[in-house]
């Protein structure tokens, strides 16, 4: 249960990080008396591709505190599972079939069954919750492991080293971002996940390779304007969260110690990205080579 419940967090975050076009996985932002290393992450990796780029090692070594979307060392798997049971289930007689209609429902349940989720289970899940579960199961089937992702590797290292870990948001804030989508938008989100299930392996491999090589042009070619076709999802997953995180990051820049801040790479770039927001407020960001 511990592994499964923690995967929910990474399935959610991975949906964001796979649409980035950052020029480097790690950026340097200078405060008056300190430095923040700001990194775009990939939250799940395969065992054959788990070694982090050298820039992560340098940023980690130079920092006194590790900051992530969630302070993973403080995440209680039972609390996560309980939250999903309370918030991810349909209630008051509403079922997935009634929300999707016959044709979409047949397609979704067929894909769910192939991943081991029977119709009697999927029919009780809110569309956003089923989308996350299918994402998690498909990535696990392909050999991606959150324990090998950037955050988990850094968390384990920080615990071994006694380095403090801080989070930018709470469990409720992270898992709740999709809950508040309207049912039509949740269904559209589920459609997008189902559309991508069979191409996940090759597309994700290409994106990770471009991320690892800091190949912005390749990432842009691979990913294009995906989120522009679904601005509500982009705002929910990215823009709104960035604006909640920005004051916290700028407060860190007024400190006198160095921090390593690690978030999904999509949060760094593009309209409303953290790099743009920081530059607008007068902070200069440079790539860590």
N, C-alpha and C positions, 0 to 999 in steps of 0.2 A: 504493500500500500504506500509506503514512503516514497518509493521510486515513482510509482504511477502518479501520485498526487503532485509531486514536484514537477513532473513532466508537463502538467497543465501550464505552469508558469512559462516554461520554455517554448511550448507550442504557441502560446500567445505572442511571446516576444519574437519568435522566429519569423512570424508573418510580417513583422515590421522590418526586421534586419535584412531580409532578402530583396529589398528594393532600394538599396543604397547605391550611390555613385560617388563615394568619397575618394579623394585623391590619395589618401593615406589612411591606414587603420588607426593611427595615433597622431593627435595634434597637441601642440604646446600653446598654452595661454598663460601669459604672465600677469600676476597681480602686482600690487605695489611692493609687497615684501615676500611674495611666494610664487610658485608655479603650479598650474594644474595641467596634468596630462589627460587629455580627453580622447577616449578610444571608441571606435565603432567595433562592435563585436558580432560574432556568429555564435549562437547559443547552443547549437548541437553540432558535433563533429563525429566522423567515423574514426575508429582506432587507427586506421592507416593514414589519417590526415590530421592527427591531433596536436602536433607540435605547433606552438604559437609562433607568429612572426617575432623576430628579434626585438622589434620596437616595443612589444609588450613587456619583455623582460627588462629592458632599460627603464621604461616608465615605472614599472613596479618597484624596481630597486631604488629609484630616486624618490619615491613617495613614502610618506609616513602613514597615510591612511588610504584604504581602498574604499571607493564609493561606487555602488551599483544601483540599478533600478530598485532592487530589493536587497536588504541585508540577509542573504541566504542563510547565514549561520543562525539567524533568529526565526526562520520559517519553520513552523510546526506542521509536519505532514498531516496530522490528524485535523488540525484547524483548517488546512486547505481542503481536505476531503469533505469536511463538514460544511464549509462555505459553498462548495460546489453542489452538495446535496440540497442546501437551502435555496440557492439562487439559480441553479442551472436546470431545475426541473419545471416543467409546465404544470399549472394548477388550474383549479376551478373548471375542470372538464375540458380544457383546451388540450388538443393533441397535435403532434407534428403533422399528421395527415390532414387535419382540418386547416392548418396554416398554409401548407404547401399546395394542396390540390392533388388529384390522383396521379397525373403524369410525373410531376416533380417528385412526389412522394415515392413512387415506384423506383425512380432512378436513384434517389438518395438511399433508400433502404437496401437496394441491390448492392451498392458500393459499401454500405455499412456492414452488410452480411459478409461480404468478401473479406472485411477486416475484423470479423469476429464479433460484431455488435448486432444482436438479434433485433428484429423489428419491434418486439414488445419492450425493448429497452430504449431504442432510438426514438420511438413514438412518444416517450415521456420527457425527452430532453428538449430544451429550448434550442432553436436553430443555431445560435451562436455557440452553445455548449457542445452540441453534436459536431459542429465544424472543428472545434478545438480537439475533441476526442479523436476524430478521424485523422486530423493532422498529426497528432501525437502517435497514433497507431501506425500510420503509414511511414513516418520517419523511423520509428522503432523497427518496423519490418525491413527497411532499407539499411539498417545498421547504424543510424545516427543515434548518438547517446548524449544526453544532457550532462552526464558526469564528465564527458570529455570536452564539453563546450568551454568557451573562454571564461565565463563567470565561474563555473564550477572549478576549473583548474586554478583560477586565481583565489577563489575562496579557500580551497584546500591549502594552498601555499601560505595564505595569510594566517590561517589557523595554526599551521605548523610554526610560523615565524612569530606568532603573537602580535600580528599587525591588526589594528582596529579595522572593522568593516562597518560602513554606514549605508543606509538606503535612502533613495530619493522619494520613494512612495511606499505606502502600506500595501499589505496583501489585498485589502478590500478595494483600494484604488486601482491596483493593477488588474485584478480579476474582474472588477466591476465595469471596466471601460466598455465592454461589448454588451453587457446586460441592458444598458439603457438605450441601445438602438431600437428603433421601431421594429415590429415583427416583419414588415416587408423588407427592411434593410438587413435584418438578421437572415432572412431567407436568401437574399441576394448574396450575402457573405457565404452562406452555406453552399450555394450554387457555385461560387468561385472556387471554393476548396474542392468540391467534388470534381469540377472541371480539371483541376491541376493534379489530382491524385496520381494519374498514370504517367505524368511527365516529371514528377517531383525529383526523381533521382538524377536524371541528366541535367535538368535545369539548375538544380541546387549545386551539383558538382561544378558547373560552369561559373556560377555566381561566386562560389567559395574560392575557386581558382583566381578569379579576377580580384576578389577582396584580398586574398593573400598576396597577390602581386601588385596591389595598389593601382590597378589598371582601370582608371575612371572611364576611359573611352569604351572599353569592353563592357563594363557594367552598364553604361548608358545604352549601348547597343542591345544588350541582353534584356534590359528591363523597361526601357522606353518610358511611356507615359501611363504605366499600369494604374496608378492610383488616381490619375486625373479623371478616369472614367467612373470613379467611385469616391467623390470628394468627402462624403459623410464618413466613410471608413477611414480615410486618410486623416481627417480632423480628429476622429475619435481615438485612433491608435497613436497618432504622432503629434499633431499640432497642439491639441489641448494639453497633452502631457508635457510637451516641451515648455509651454508657458507656465506650468506648475513647477517645473524643475528649475527654470532659469533663475528665480530669486535665490534658490538654495545654492546654485553653482556660483553666482556672483557673491554671495556671502562667503563662500570658501575662498574666493579671490581676495577678500579683505583680511584673510588670516595670515599667520606668519609661518605656516608649515605647508609642505607640498602634498598634493592629493592626486590620486589616480582615479579618474571617473570613467566608468565603463558602461556604455548603453548600446542598445541596438543601433546599427550603423545608419539606418534611415533617419534616426533622430538628429544626426549631425548635419545633414545636407539638405539642399533644396529650399523651397519657400517655407518659412517658419522653422527651419532647422536651427539647432543650437548654435552652430557656427555663425550663421547669419544674425541671429538674435544677439549673440555676444558682440559681434562686430558693430552692430547698430548701437549698442550701449558703450562703445568706445574701447573694447578689448580686441587685441590683435591675436589672431590664431595662425600658427605656422606648423607646417608638417614636420614631424619627427622622423628623420631619415635613418 
